[in-house]
Amino acid sequence: MAHIEKGSFHYIKRRKMRQCIISVLMFGIAFGLYFLGLALNKNDKANVFTIFAVLFMLPSVKMLISYIVLLPFQSVSQEEYDEVMEATPIGVTVYTDVVFSSTEKIMKLKFIAIDHHSVICYGTDEKVKKYIREYLKDGLRKRGYQFQFELVDSFASFKKKVSKMSLTPEQMTEEYEEVRAYIYSLMV
């Protein structure tokens, strides 16, 4: 299966499908190894195939957990994506289907736009809105970045703000690249 880029259109949808398929295959291989060991060793569980089956369960469970983390979230619609991309000036970085995981919460944003001096996020989940704002804004501030940060919950407002952003080749500073990489690194 092809690599799925974090922050790309339909990332959540494709990632969930990929994780589900890989989990099922890996569990199937683990159980296959276990039953092969039983068949080859006259139903004696104490064999090398049992060990391989147990070891194969570890990455299987990791894939399943990744699937479960993304399960409650949905990708943005084609219409929303097209509208945002149409409103976005050339050069401005836009991530979509963004899921963050902290020690306390799993959070989703529909879009994040980054230019040379600001980070604008769009999300509608009221339960985690304050936490996301603190999580991202504090993370940027702690690293010494002087970027403006804003989280909006109105699609129209987000599009309007994004349309006013700009990023020319001269504005692609090292700090801009670091902020982009930092936000990318936080994504699940």
C-alpha positions as CSV (number, residue, x, y, z in Angstrom):
1,M,0.0,0.0,0.0
2,A,1.2,3.5,-0.8
3,H,2.3,5.9,1.9
4,I,-0.4,8.3,3.0
5,E,0.9,11.8,3.7
6,K,-0.3,13.3,7.0
7,G,-2.3,16.5,6.5
8,S,-3.4,15.5,3.0
9,F,-7.0,15.4,1.6
10,H,-8.9,12.3,2.9
11,Y,-6.0,11.3,5.1
12,I,-8.2,10.0,7.9
13,K,-10.4,8.0,5.5
14,R,-7.4,6.4,3.8
15,R,-5.4,5.9,7.0
16,K,-8.4,4.1,8.7
17,M,-8.8,1.8,5.7
18,R,-5.1,1.0,5.6
19,Q,-4.8,0.4,9.3
20,C,-7.9,-1.8,9.3
21,I,-6.6,-4.0,6.4
22,I,-3.1,-4.3,7.9
23,S,-4.5,-5.2,11.3
24,V,-6.7,-7.9,9.9
25,L,-3.9,-9.3,7.8
26,M,-1.4,-9.3,10.7
27,F,-3.8,-10.9,13.1
28,G,-4.5,-13.5,10.4
29,I,-0.8,-14.3,10.1
30,A,-0.4,-14.5,13.9
31,F,-3.3,-16.9,14.2
32,G,-2.1,-18.8,11.2
33,L,1.3,-19.3,12.7
34,Y,-0.2,-20.4,16.0
35,F,-2.5,-23.0,14.4
36,L,0.3,-24.2,12.1
37,G,2.5,-24.8,15.2
38,L,-0.3,-26.8,16.8
39,A,-0.8,-28.8,13.6
40,L,2.9,-29.6,13.2
41,N,3.4,-30.4,16.9
42,K,0.5,-32.6,17.7
43,N,-1.5,-29.9,19.5
44,D,1.4,-29.0,21.8
45,K,1.4,-25.3,22.4
46,A,5.0,-25.2,23.5
47,N,6.6,-24.7,20.2
48,V,8.5,-22.0,18.3
49,F,5.5,-21.1,16.1
50,T,3.6,-20.1,19.3
51,I,6.4,-17.7,20.1
52,F,6.4,-16.3,16.6
53,A,2.6,-15.9,16.8
54,V,2.8,-14.0,20.1
55,L,5.6,-11.8,18.8
56,F,3.5,-11.1,15.7
57,M,0.6,-9.9,17.9
58,L,2.6,-6.9,19.1
59,P,2.7,-5.0,15.8
60,S,-0.9,-6.2,15.1
61,V,-2.2,-4.6,18.2
62,K,-0.2,-1.4,17.5
63,M,-2.0,-1.2,14.1
64,L,-5.3,-1.8,15.7
65,I,-4.8,0.9,18.3
66,S,-3.9,3.4,15.5
67,Y,-7.2,2.4,13.8
68,I,-9.2,2.9,17.0
69,V,-7.6,6.3,17.6
70,L,-8.9,7.5,14.2
71,L,-12.2,5.7,14.3
72,P,-14.4,8.5,15.6
73,F,-13.1,11.1,13.1
74,Q,-14.2,11.7,9.6
75,S,-12.4,13.3,6.6
76,V,-13.5,16.8,5.4
77,S,-15.8,16.8,2.4
78,Q,-14.7,17.4,-1.1
79,E,-16.6,20.6,-1.2
80,E,-15.0,22.0,1.9
81,Y,-11.6,21.0,0.7
82,D,-12.1,22.6,-2.8
83,E,-13.4,25.8,-1.3
84,V,-10.4,26.1,1.1
85,M,-7.9,25.3,-1.6
86,E,-9.5,27.8,-4.0
87,A,-9.3,30.6,-1.3
88,T,-5.7,29.7,-0.4
89,P,-3.0,31.9,-1.9
90,I,-0.2,30.1,-3.7
91,G,2.6,29.1,-1.3
92,V,0.5,29.0,1.9
93,T,0.7,25.6,3.6
94,V,-2.6,23.9,4.2
95,Y,-3.0,20.7,6.2
96,T,-6.4,18.9,6.4
97,D,-7.7,16.0,8.3
98,V,-5.4,16.8,11.2
99,V,-5.5,14.6,14.3
100,F,-3.3,15.4,17.3
101,S,-2.7,13.1,20.2
102,S,-1.4,14.4,23.6
103,T,-1.1,12.6,26.9
104,E,-4.6,13.8,27.8
105,K,-6.7,14.0,24.7
106,I,-7.1,13.1,21.0
107,M,-8.0,16.2,19.0
108,K,-9.1,16.8,15.4
109,L,-8.9,19.9,13.3
110,K,-10.4,20.2,9.9
111,F,-7.7,22.5,8.5
112,I,-4.5,24.3,9.5
113,A,-3.1,27.0,7.3
114,I,0.5,28.3,7.9
115,D,2.2,31.4,6.3
116,H,5.3,33.4,7.2
117,H,3.9,34.8,10.5
118,S,0.6,33.0,11.4
119,V,-1.0,29.7,12.0
120,I,-4.8,29.6,11.5
121,C,-6.8,26.5,12.5
122,Y,-10.3,25.5,11.8
123,G,-12.2,23.0,14.0
124,T,-15.7,22.6,15.2
125,D,-15.3,20.3,18.3
126,E,-16.3,22.5,21.2
127,K,-15.2,19.9,23.7
128,V,-11.6,20.2,22.9
129,K,-11.4,23.7,21.4
130,K,-9.8,25.4,24.4
131,Y,-7.4,22.5,24.9
132,I,-6.3,22.6,21.3
133,R,-5.7,26.3,21.5
134,E,-3.5,26.0,24.6
135,Y,-1.7,22.9,23.3
136,L,-0.7,24.4,19.9
137,K,-0.2,28.0,21.1
138,D,1.8,27.0,24.1
139,G,3.9,24.6,22.0
140,L,4.8,27.3,19.6
141,R,5.5,29.9,22.3
142,K,7.7,27.4,24.3
143,R,9.8,26.9,21.2
144,G,10.3,30.6,20.8
145,Y,8.3,31.1,17.6
146,Q,6.6,34.5,17.3
147,F,3.8,33.3,15.1
148,Q,0.2,34.6,15.5
149,F,-2.1,31.7,16.4
150,E,-5.8,31.6,15.9
151,L,-8.4,28.9,16.1
152,V,-11.8,29.6,14.4
153,D,-14.9,27.5,14.4
154,S,-16.6,29.2,11.4
155,F,-15.9,27.8,7.9
156,A,-16.6,31.2,6.3
157,S,-14.3,33.0,8.8
158,F,-11.5,30.5,8.2
159,K,-11.7,30.9,4.4
160,K,-11.7,34.7,4.7
161,K,-8.7,34.6,7.0
162,V,-6.8,32.1,4.8
163,S,-7.5,34.2,1.7
164,K,-5.6,37.1,3.3
165,M,-2.5,35.0,4.1
166,S,0.6,35.2,2.0
167,L,3.9,33.4,1.5
168,T,6.5,34.4,-1.0
169,P,9.8,32.6,-1.6
170,E,11.6,35.3,0.4
171,Q,9.2,34.8,3.4
172,M,10.0,31.0,3.6
173,T,12.4,31.5,6.4
174,E,14.0,28.9,8.6
175,E,11.5,29.8,11.3
176,Y,8.6,29.2,8.9
177,E,10.0,25.8,8.0
178,E,10.5,24.9,11.7
179,V,6.9,25.8,12.6
180,R,5.6,23.8,9.7
181,A,7.8,20.8,10.7
182,Y,6.7,21.2,14.4
183,I,3.0,21.1,13.6
184,Y,3.6,18.2,11.1
185,S,5.4,16.3,13.8
186,L,2.4,16.6,16.2
187,M,0.0,15.0,13.8
188,V,-1.0,11.3,14.2
